[in-house]
């Protein structure tokens, strides 16, 4: 019998509009969502925000990735151009 593991989703740039939506959808899907931002968790009072593990750091630094679990299925890196 095969058991399904919970998918792990890592969202880089989760403080932006696209990244927040990817994280929200991941939580809704039942994924174990890690969100990497330079500023930490957003100041939003929405249920999905509490279902995300917010990591603060610079994606370009190896030390930032120390808290990310091995076996991540997806790494999403949504980047928006400056307005």
C-alpha positions as CSV (number, residue, x, y, z in Angstrom):
1,X,0.0,0.0,0.0
2,X,1.4,3.4,-0.9
3,X,0.9,6.3,1.4
4,X,0.8,9.8,0.1
5,X,3.1,12.4,1.7
6,X,2.0,15.9,2.2
7,X,3.5,18.0,-0.6
8,X,6.0,20.7,0.4
9,X,5.7,24.0,-1.3
10,X,8.4,26.7,-1.0
11,X,7.4,30.1,-2.2
12,X,10.2,32.6,-2.7
13,X,9.0,36.1,-2.9
14,X,5.8,35.4,-0.9
15,X,5.3,39.0,0.2
16,X,4.3,40.1,-3.3
17,X,0.8,39.8,-4.8
18,X,1.7,36.7,-6.9
19,X,3.6,35.0,-4.1
20,X,0.9,35.5,-1.6
21,X,-1.6,34.0,-4.0
22,X,0.6,30.9,-4.6
23,X,1.0,30.5,-0.8
24,X,-2.7,30.8,-0.3
25,X,-3.5,28.3,-2.9
26,X,-0.9,25.9,-1.5
27,X,-2.5,26.1,1.9
28,X,-5.9,25.5,0.4
29,X,-4.5,22.4,-1.4
30,X,-3.2,21.0,1.8
31,X,0.5,21.5,1.1
32,X,3.1,22.2,3.8
33,X,3.8,25.7,2.7
34,X,7.1,27.6,3.5
35,X,7.2,31.2,2.4
36,X,10.5,33.0,2.1
37,X,10.5,36.8,2.3
38,X,13.0,39.5,3.3
39,X,10.4,41.0,5.6
40,X,8.6,38.0,7.3
41,X,4.9,37.3,7.5
42,X,2.6,39.9,6.1
43,X,0.3,41.9,8.3
44,X,-2.8,40.3,7.0
45,X,-5.7,38.9,9.0
46,X,-6.6,36.0,6.7
47,X,-6.8,32.4,7.8
48,X,-4.4,31.1,5.2
49,X,-1.6,33.3,6.6
50,X,-1.5,31.1,9.7
51,X,-1.1,28.0,7.7
52,X,2.2,29.1,6.3
53,X,5.7,28.8,7.9
54,X,7.2,32.2,7.3
55,X,10.9,32.3,6.8
56,X,12.8,35.6,6.7
57,X,16.0,35.9,4.7
58,X,17.7,36.5,1.4
59,X,17.2,33.8,-1.1
60,X,20.7,34.4,-2.4
61,X,22.3,33.3,0.9
62,X,22.9,29.6,1.6
63,X,22.2,30.1,5.3
64,X,18.6,31.2,4.5
65,X,17.8,27.7,3.1
66,X,18.9,25.9,6.3
67,X,15.3,25.8,7.7
68,X,13.8,24.5,4.4
69,X,13.1,20.8,4.6
70,X,14.7,18.3,2.2
71,X,12.3,16.8,-0.2
72,X,10.5,19.9,-1.3
73,X,8.3,19.1,-4.3
74,X,8.0,22.6,-5.7
75,X,9.9,25.8,-5.5
76,X,7.9,28.8,-6.8
77,X,9.8,32.0,-7.4
78,X,7.3,34.6,-8.5
79,X,8.8,38.0,-9.2
80,X,6.9,41.1,-10.2
81,X,8.5,43.9,-12.1
82,X,8.7,47.3,-10.4
83,X,5.6,49.4,-10.8
